[in-house]
Amino acid sequence: MQRLDSESGRRRMSFIMSPSKFSTLDQLPKPINVNVKLVAVNDPVVLACIRFNMGLTSKRVGEREEELRKATEIDRIQLVNEQALVRVASYNPPWTLPWFRTNDICIPLVNQA
C-alpha cells in the first residue's frame, strides 16, 4: 500500500505480512537495505475502499478517490480530508496486463470507534 509522507512529500510503501505465518517481527526476514523498517501495527485503522482495474495513473487515482468520496457522502460516512492519508493499494506484478490489474483506493474514516 502506498501513501504520501506528509513530512517529506515522498511516497511510502508498506506491505502487510500474514499474521498466520508471522506472529512476531522477529520471524520476518531481516531487511538488507537500511531504509527498510519493520514496524508492528497494533491499532487497526478502518478504511473505506474502492476497487478498480487497469494501470495506476494520477488521473485514474483522482477519479476513483472522487467516486469513493461521493459514494460515502451518500451513505453519510465521514472520511478524513487529508490528502496524505489517502492510500493506494496495488496487488499485481509488473507483467500483469493492465485490464487484469487490481487496485484499491482507501481513505480512513473520521470516527474510528
Rosetta silent file (secondary structure, phi, psi, omega in degrees, C-alpha in Angstrom):
SEQUENCE: MQRLDSESGRRRMSFIMSPSKFSTLDQLPKPINVNVKLVAVNDPVVLACIRFNMGLTSKRVGEREEELRKATEIDRIQLVNEQALVRVASYNPPWTLPWFRTNDICIPLVNQA
SCORE:     score description
SCORE:     0.000 S_00000001
   1 L     0.000  139.657  179.675    0.000    0.000    0.000 S_00000001
   2 E  -113.846  150.567  168.912    1.333    3.458   -0.812 S_00000001
   3 E  -155.820  160.779 -178.128    0.705    6.814    0.724 S_00000001
   4 E   -83.695  128.426  176.761    2.312   10.227    0.662 S_00000001
   5 L   -75.885  119.799 -174.041    4.527   11.013    3.647 S_00000001
   6 L   -66.676  -26.641 -179.084    3.252   14.379    4.901 S_00000001
   7 L   -77.264  -47.751 -173.982    6.659   15.458    6.224 S_00000001
   8 L   -98.818  -16.311 -176.034    8.835   14.772    3.196 S_00000001
   9 L    76.461    6.879 -179.915    6.232   14.712    0.418 S_00000001
  10 L   -96.200  156.965  178.191    7.658   11.358   -0.707 S_00000001
  11 E   -77.255  143.510  174.511    5.699    8.168   -1.212 S_00000001
  12 E  -115.778  139.564  179.607    5.841    5.473    1.422 S_00000001
  13 E  -116.048  140.154  178.003    5.285    1.838    0.597 S_00000001
  14 L  -136.846  155.782  178.487    4.122   -0.780    3.042 S_00000001
  15 L  -127.398  145.634  178.103    3.440   -4.483    2.958 S_00000001
  16 L  -104.470  121.541  179.209    1.141   -6.492    5.172 S_00000001
  17 L   -94.790  135.244 -175.783    2.617   -9.722    6.438 S_00000001
  18 L   -64.029  122.285  178.004    0.189  -12.500    7.225 S_00000001
  19 L   -65.194  -20.196  177.909   -0.250  -12.992   10.999 S_00000001
  20 L   -73.633  -20.866 -179.616   -0.947  -16.672   10.340 S_00000001
  21 L  -102.345  -36.007 -178.130    2.590  -17.015    9.002 S_00000001
  22 L  -128.829  108.714 -177.828    4.466  -14.429   11.093 S_00000001
  23 L   -92.833  -16.120  176.967    3.206  -13.778   14.613 S_00000001
  24 L  -137.318  160.744  177.940    6.126  -11.523   15.691 S_00000001
  25 H   -61.887  -30.873 -178.824    8.530   -9.122   13.985 S_00000001
  26 H   -63.080  -23.204 -178.415   11.407  -11.455   14.869 S_00000001
  27 H   -82.612  -13.209 -179.994   10.012  -14.072   12.490 S_00000001
  28 L   -78.260  150.387  175.430   10.199  -11.765    9.462 S_00000001
  29 L   -61.611  142.303  179.863   13.266  -11.807    7.206 S_00000001
  30 L   -75.287  130.621  179.496   15.755   -9.082    8.155 S_00000001
  31 L   -67.000  143.752  176.532   15.883   -6.245    5.587 S_00000001
  32 L   -84.660  -38.857 -178.888   19.181   -5.748    3.777 S_00000001
  33 L   -79.696  130.556 -178.090   18.506   -2.089    2.969 S_00000001
  34 L   -68.269  -18.063  178.990   18.848    0.249    5.984 S_00000001
  35 L   -80.756   -9.846  179.136   15.933    2.361    4.691 S_00000001
  36 L   -90.662  125.446 -178.376   13.536   -0.568    5.122 S_00000001
  37 L  -118.011  138.752  173.075   11.911   -0.655    8.556 S_00000001
  38 L   -97.636  124.294 -175.628    9.836   -3.406   10.135 S_00000001
  39 L  -133.016  131.413  174.971    7.013   -1.919   12.181 S_00000001
  40 L   -83.550  133.411  177.225    4.241   -3.632   14.114 S_00000001
  41 L  -110.570  105.940 -175.396    0.832   -2.026   13.613 S_00000001
  42 L   -96.696  -23.149 -179.609   -1.251   -2.799   16.661 S_00000001
  43 L   -98.033  110.975 -179.453   -4.040   -0.251   16.252 S_00000001
  44 L   -66.958  149.011  177.495   -6.317   -1.218   13.382 S_00000001
  45 L  -115.813  132.514  178.137   -7.496    1.529   11.053 S_00000001
  46 L   -90.377  125.928 -176.226  -10.957    1.385    9.493 S_00000001
  47 E  -120.589  146.047  166.308  -10.822    2.278    5.809 S_00000001
  48 E   -98.249  131.229 -175.480  -13.379    2.917    3.098 S_00000001
  49 E  -131.155  152.931  172.497  -12.050    1.427   -0.148 S_00000001
  50 E  -132.350  133.420 -177.421  -12.986    1.253   -3.790 S_00000001
  51 E  -100.307  144.193  176.074  -11.503   -1.351   -6.141 S_00000001
  52 E  -151.040  161.900  179.353  -10.734   -0.786   -9.807 S_00000001
  53 E  -105.525  175.648 -179.246   -8.859   -2.370  -12.682 S_00000001
  54 L    88.895  176.902 -178.547   -6.287   -1.080  -15.180 S_00000001
  55 L   -73.484  163.588  179.069   -2.929    0.561  -14.509 S_00000001
  56 L   -87.700  122.058  171.403   -2.338    3.231  -11.891 S_00000001
  57 L  -130.832  157.402  178.372   -2.258    6.781  -13.175 S_00000001
  58 H   -58.145  -41.020 -179.642   -2.670   10.025  -11.233 S_00000001
  59 H   -62.826  -47.559 -178.235   -5.822   10.765  -13.212 S_00000001
  60 H   -64.334  -41.763  178.128   -7.367    7.347  -12.526 S_00000001
  61 H   -61.483  -45.158  178.905   -6.482    7.530   -8.817 S_00000001
  62 H   -61.355  -42.001  178.789   -8.050   11.006   -8.590 S_00000001
  63 H   -63.682  -43.229 -179.089  -11.216    9.846  -10.361 S_00000001
  64 H   -70.913  -35.259  176.416  -11.619    6.830   -8.083 S_00000001
  65 H   -62.849  -44.227  178.230  -10.927    8.907   -4.972 S_00000001
  66 H   -62.101  -42.186  178.167  -13.662   11.334   -6.027 S_00000001
  67 H   -61.590  -42.727  179.106  -16.014    8.404   -6.711 S_00000001
  68 H   -64.519  -44.550 -179.733  -15.287    6.940   -3.260 S_00000001
  69 H   -63.021  -40.619  178.266  -15.851   10.276   -1.521 S_00000001
  70 H   -65.129  -43.484 -179.122  -19.200   10.774   -3.321 S_00000001
  71 H   -63.949  -41.238 -179.406  -20.369    7.235   -2.504 S_00000001
  72 H   -73.426  -29.992  176.510  -19.504    7.570    1.183 S_00000001
  73 H   -65.187  -41.468  177.436  -21.127   11.002    1.342 S_00000001
  74 H   -59.991  -39.191 -179.691  -24.380    9.481    0.050 S_00000001
  75 L   -87.291    5.814  178.909  -24.136    6.845    2.789 S_00000001
  76 L    59.538   39.794  174.628  -23.245    9.532    5.380 S_00000001
  77 L  -103.116  125.339 -177.689  -19.838    8.040    6.092 S_00000001
  78 L   -92.196  127.537  177.527  -17.276   10.672    7.021 S_00000001
  79 E  -108.818  154.971  175.541  -13.773   10.326    5.608 S_00000001
  80 L   -66.025  151.022 -177.905  -10.669   12.256    6.581 S_00000001
  81 L   -96.337   -8.166 -176.143   -9.942   15.161    4.262 S_00000001
  82 L   -72.978  122.445  179.706   -6.144   14.991    4.386 S_00000001
  83 H   -59.988  -33.050 -177.344   -4.691   14.036    1.013 S_00000001
  84 H   -65.198  -20.047 -177.587   -1.663   12.483    2.752 S_00000001
  85 H   -93.093   -3.616  176.031   -3.861    9.797    4.327 S_00000001
  86 L   -71.111  130.795 -177.283   -5.274    8.503    1.032 S_00000001
  87 E  -114.148  141.682  178.369   -3.789    5.064    0.404 S_00000001
  88 E  -117.125  124.098  178.996   -3.276    3.329   -2.905 S_00000001
  89 E  -115.017  130.760  177.900   -3.011   -0.456   -2.955 S_00000001
  90 E  -130.275  133.235 -167.701   -1.786   -2.344   -5.991 S_00000001
  91 L  -113.474    3.538 -167.383   -1.551   -6.108   -5.931 S_00000001
  92 L  -114.383  150.552  173.594   -0.025   -7.227   -9.199 S_00000001
  93 L   -69.646  158.949 -174.557    3.420   -7.984  -10.581 S_00000001
  94 L   -59.474  -25.339 -176.846    4.651   -5.624  -13.331 S_00000001
  95 L   -83.907   -0.967  178.840    3.999   -8.106  -16.147 S_00000001
  96 L   -68.342  132.462  177.931    0.239   -8.276  -15.431 S_00000001
  97 L   -62.490  142.356 -173.199   -1.789   -6.927  -18.353 S_00000001
  98 H   -51.784  -42.699 -176.322   -3.480   -3.617  -17.413 S_00000001
  99 H   -72.446   -8.577  175.544   -7.068   -4.882  -17.650 S_00000001
 100 H  -101.803   -4.733 -178.904   -6.215   -7.695  -15.203 S_00000001
 101 L   -71.524  146.810  178.752   -4.581   -5.425  -12.604 S_00000001
 102 E  -121.067  128.599 -178.888   -6.355   -4.938   -9.296 S_00000001
 103 E  -136.256  155.383  173.737   -6.032   -1.703   -7.311 S_00000001
 104 E  -131.371  144.346  166.131   -7.747   -0.092   -4.336 S_00000001
 105 E  -108.571  128.205 -177.789   -8.050    3.498   -3.182 S_00000001
 106 E  -129.157  139.063  178.980   -8.567    3.601    0.596 S_00000001
 107 E  -132.943  130.568  178.739   -9.350    6.513    2.898 S_00000001
 108 E   -64.248  147.795  174.372   -9.583    6.294    6.712 S_00000001
 109 E   -77.623  151.699 -179.478  -12.912    7.034    8.359 S_00000001
 110 L   -65.363  -52.264 -178.158  -13.131   10.099   10.620 S_00000001
 111 L   -96.348  111.445 -177.944  -14.540    8.278   13.646 S_00000001
 112 L   -97.409   50.402 -176.362  -12.507    5.169   14.396 S_00000001
 113 L   -77.462    0.000    0.000  -14.811    3.894   17.155 S_00000001
